[in-house]
Amino acid sequence: MSTAQFKVINATIRELLFKLEEAKKGRVDREELLKIVDELEDQIDMTVSQLVPERITDERFNAAMKALKEITGKIKELREHIVYERYPIAKPKVLEVQESIRLGFRLLTLIKAGAPMPIIFQTTPQFLEKTPIPEPIIYTNPMAARIYNVLVRKGEAAVEDIAAELKITDETRDEFNRAVSQLISMGYAKPYLTPDNKIVLKLTAR
C-alpha cells in the first residue's frame, strides 16, 4: 500500500474513532457513522484493485482471499455494533479493522511484488496455510522433507546450520548430504558460496 493510500485510510479510521466518541455523547447518529464505514470500504476496494496482480498462484490466491475475508468479517462486525448502537464495543473493533487492513495490504503488496513464498510466510504467516511438502520430496527422502521445511521457514540457510538444527550426527551425515543433493537436483533448492566459504541453500520459487 502506498503512503498516500495509507494516509487516506488512516484519516478515515481516525474520523470514525472521533465520531464514535461523539456518538456516545449523543452528538452523532448511527447513519453518519455507517456512512463513514461505507467510505472506508470504498477506499479498501479501490486499494485492493490496485494491488491485485494479473497472475497469481493458487497458494498466493488462497492467502490473499483469507486476508480479504478477515478484513470483510471485521468490518461486518463493526457495522453490526454501530447498527445496534453498541458504541463502546465498536471503538476497539475499529482498531481491529485497522490492524487487519495493515496486515492484509502488506500481504497483497508482497504478492504484487512477486516476493518468494518464504518471505511472505515470514512476514504474514497468519494468512498462510502450512506449506505442504511437494510429493516428489516426500517420496524421495524423508530427510529431504525435513530440510525443505527448514528452508520454507527461513528462505535460505547455511548447510551446516541446517545440519545443526536437525541434529545431524556422523551416522546420519551421509543421508543428510544425499538429501541436500536431491533437493538441488530436483530444483527445490539452489546452493551458493558465501565469501567465508560457507555453502548456503536457498529455497527456489516454484
N, C-alpha and C positions, 0 to 999 in steps of 0.2 A: 504494500500500500504506500502511495506517495505521501510526502509530508503534507501537501495541500489537502488531500483526501482525509488524512488522519485528523487534521485541524477542523475540517468541516464536521466530521462525525463527532469528534470530541466536544465541539461547540454545542452541537445538538444535545448531546448527553448532559452537558453542564446546564443547559437551559431546562432540560427535563427535571434534573435534580432540584433546581431552584423552584420550578413551578410546582413540584410535589410538596415542597415546604410551604409554599403559598396555599396549595390546596388544603393542607392540614389546618390552615387558619381560615378556610372558607373564602379565600380571595380569588381562587381559580376553580373553574368547574372541570368535570372529567372530560368533557368534549374538547376542551383546549388541550388537555394532556394527551388525549388519543390522537389529536391532530399532529402533535409533536412526534409521537410514536410512528405515525404514518410517514412523516418526513424522514425519520431515521431509517425506516425500512426502504424507502425510495433511494436514500443515499447508499445503503448497503447493496441494493440490487445494481445500482449504477457502477459501484466499485467492483463487484463480483464480475460483471460483464466485461470489465476491462482486464481482469486478472485471469480469466479462463483461457487456457491455451488452445490452439487449434487442434493439437493432437495430444492424447493423454493415455497412459497405460491403465489397465484395469485397477492395479494396486493404487495408483495415484488418484484415479477417479473415485474409488471407494473411500479413500481418506478425505478427499475434498467434500464428498457428499456427507460424510459423518460430521465434518466441521460445520457445514452449512445447516445441517439438521439440528445441531446443537444451538447455533445462533437463533434459528427459527423457533425452536422449542422454548428458549428462554424469553424471547420477545412475546411469544404467545402467553406465557405465564405472567409476564409483566402487564400485558394488555388486560388479562382477566382481573388482576389485582386492582387496576385502575377502574375497570368497569364496575366492580363491586365496592369501589371507593375504599380499598384497603391500603391507604397511602403510606402508613408506617412500614408495611411489608413491601410495598412497591419500590421504595427507595433503595434498599440493599439489592433488590433484584435488578435495578438499573446498572449497578456496579458489576453484577454477574454478566449482564448483557455486554457491557463494555469489555470485560476480560475475554469473553468468548469471541467477540469481534476481533480483538487484538490477536489472539492465538490463531483464529481461523484465517485471517488475512495474511498472517505470517506464513502459514502453510501454503496458501494459494500463491503467494509471492515466490516461494521456493519452487513450487511446481512450475509456475510460469517461466522461471529462470532455468528450468531443466536441471535442478540440483539432483545429485545422486541420492538414491533412497537412504543410504546410511546417514547422510547429513539431515535429510528430512526426518528420519527416525529419531535422531538425537535431539533435534530442535522442537518437534511437535509430536512426541510419542503417544500422547493421549488420543490422537486421531487415527493411529495406525493399528491395524491388527498385527498379531505376532507374525513376523515374516516367515512363511513356510520354507522349509529346506527343499530345493529342487530335487525331484525324484532321482535324476542321474547321480547326484551326490550321495543320496541315501543308499542306493543300490551298489555304488562303487566301493565305499569305505566308510564305516561309522566314524572313524577318526576325522575324515574329511568333513563330515557334517558338523562335528564339534568345532573345527577350525573355522568353518563357514559362519557359524553362529557368532564367534568372536569378531569376525570381520563385519558382520551385519551391525553389531553394536558399536564398533569403533571406526569403521570405514577403512582403516588401514592400521597395521601394527607390525613391529619387527618380529621376525620369525622366532627369535629367542624369547621375546616377551610372550608370544602366544604359547610357546612350549612351557614357559614358567607358569602361566595362568592355568594351563591344562595339566600341570604337574607331570610332565613327561619325564620318564626315567630312562636309564640305559636300556632297560628291557623293551620299552615302547618307542624308543627313538627311531628305529627303522620304520615302524608303522607310521609314525608321525611324518617322517621325511617322504615316504611314499604318498601320503595323503596330500602333502603340500604340492608335490609334483603333479598329482592327479588334478587338483584344483586349477593349477596353472594350465595344464594341457587341455582341460575342458573349457577354459576361457572364463572361469568364475573368479580368478584372481590374477593379478599381474605383479611380478616382482620388480623391484628396483633397488639399486645400491646407494646407500647414503654416503656422504663424504667421509664418515668414520668407519666405512666398510661394513655396515650392518645391512643385512638383507631384509627388506620390508615388503610385505604383501599388501596390495591394495585391492579392495573389492571392485570388480568391474560392473558397470551398469549394464543390465541385461533386460 
